[in-house]
């Protein structure tokens, strides 16, 4: 199996992520009454957590490959 990304899949994933972000923004502002500063803080925290999980997965996979080569 090849690890290639389909261009259409990437476009759909970005579109869905944008749609979800718009819906969450509406929900947080209209229903929960959060301010823009609160939203910004949670967005930054979430972005950092996603980046850390992605980095851990990537590094874990690369370290696993290094261990198998020996």
Secondary structure, DSSP 8 states (H G I E B T S, - for coil): ------HHHHHHHHHHHHHHHHHHHHIIIIIS---HHHHHHHHHHHHHHHHHHHHHHHHHHHHHHHHHH-
